[in-house]
């Protein structure tokens, strides 16, 4: 069966599922049912999901108190328990994430994203105690209905901040925090056999992008190429036809390198600050397997002003390599090896930015236009500064 035929069948099945949910909305009462959204939650279901380890604990009441919609539907919850649940300190301020619309569910399911995110929050996040990121209390994906749901900490209720990236500057300490966090989770799974064994359903970076291409988002990236001239150096815009083919070559190189755990979407909008102002990372729906430099080049190219990136990038790369050693990687790359990979691996953020800039009417809204224009300008200057288009020759 061809990829287009498979996609058509997935879309048809998904359309039927979503239509049934809207015509006859059902409430979930047992864990055998994955709620399509926070609106389908019940006290019985939340009791099964949150109280299983505390005999006699019960959810007394809950309310949905706000949220937003983009690639996923995000809703905050306030939960109250009976005396046993209160005594056990069960979480009362929570945050849910689901794919409830047809467009978002098709993109996330056909791209393999929902299953990968479930694996991260259910199986991998508990292994990363030093990660400044939300903990998960429930994560599941139903391959029959294509529903998925993650329930995690509502960190905003605990004093964490989610700054607007258009009004929040990444300073030197922030950049070092980003480097240290990436080195931490990269080192934790550096060339780790669990990536192909226990977590083998995580796609490598090349397969991940190919799935996105197959969903049709490559057309959005091509549209994005027609919208970037105003914020692109002439030397890069003249070679815009090379950007997507070079991206796929870079991802093939990345997928065949020393594997580790990758976040894959480390733009500033996915970084948060803990109550002490330290940088942490959330929104792991693009999690995958691949070589370290994809995350690292992505973060440095898009989150720092061009002036600061030029001034700090060598020091920050030296810090990253040192942190890898401190976190237990026996033979981190040399600076020369790492610098070459740094030059070669900004292309994942290239294609993510282009498909967001070129979003069509059936594509979920992902990022504001002014933010994407700023991101692309920084990325394009990075490509020019590092001769990245020719670095893969």
HELIX and SHEET records of a PDB file:
HELIX    1   1 UNK A    3  UNK A   23  1                                  21    
HELIX    2   2 UNK A   38  UNK A   40  5                                   3    
HELIX    3   3 UNK A   43  UNK A   50  1                                   8    
HELIX    4   4 UNK A   83  UNK A   87  1                                   5    
HELIX    5   5 UNK A  102  UNK A  110  1                                   9    
HELIX    6   6 UNK A  113  UNK A  119  1                                   7    
HELIX    7   7 UNK A  120  UNK A  124  3                                   5    
HELIX    8   8 UNK A  125  UNK A  127  5                                   3    
HELIX    9   9 UNK A  155  UNK A  158  5                                   4    
HELIX   10  10 UNK A  172  UNK A  188  1                                  17    
HELIX   11  11 UNK A  193  UNK A  195  5                                   3    
HELIX   12  12 UNK A  205  UNK A  212  1                                   8    
HELIX   13  13 UNK A  213  UNK A  217  3                                   5    
HELIX   14  14 UNK A  218  UNK A  225  1                                   8    
HELIX   15  15 UNK A  229  UNK A  231  5                                   3    
HELIX   16  16 UNK A  234  UNK A  237  1                                   4    
HELIX   17  17 UNK A  241  UNK A  255  1                                  15    
HELIX   18  18 UNK A  268  UNK A  270  5                                   3    
HELIX   19  19 UNK A  293  UNK A  303  1                                  11    
HELIX   20  20 UNK A  306  UNK A  326  1                                  21    
HELIX   21  21 UNK A  335  UNK A  344  1                                  10    
HELIX   22  22 UNK A  347  UNK A  357  1                                  11    
HELIX   23  23 UNK A  369  UNK A  385  1                                  17    
HELIX   24  24 UNK A  388  UNK A  390  5                                   3    
SHEET    1   A 5 UNK A  59  UNK A  69  0                                        
SHEET    2   A 5 UNK A  73  UNK A  81 -1                                        
SHEET    3   A 5 UNK A  93  UNK A  98 -1                                        
SHEET    4   A 5 UNK A 147  UNK A 153 -1                                        
SHEET    5   A 5 UNK A 136  UNK A 142 -1                                        
SHEET    1   B 2 UNK A 260  UNK A 262  0                                        
SHEET    2   B 2 UNK A 288  UNK A 290 -1                                        
SHEET    1   C 2 UNK A 271  UNK A 273  0                                        
SHEET    2   C 2 UNK A 279  UNK A 281 -1                                        
END                                                                             
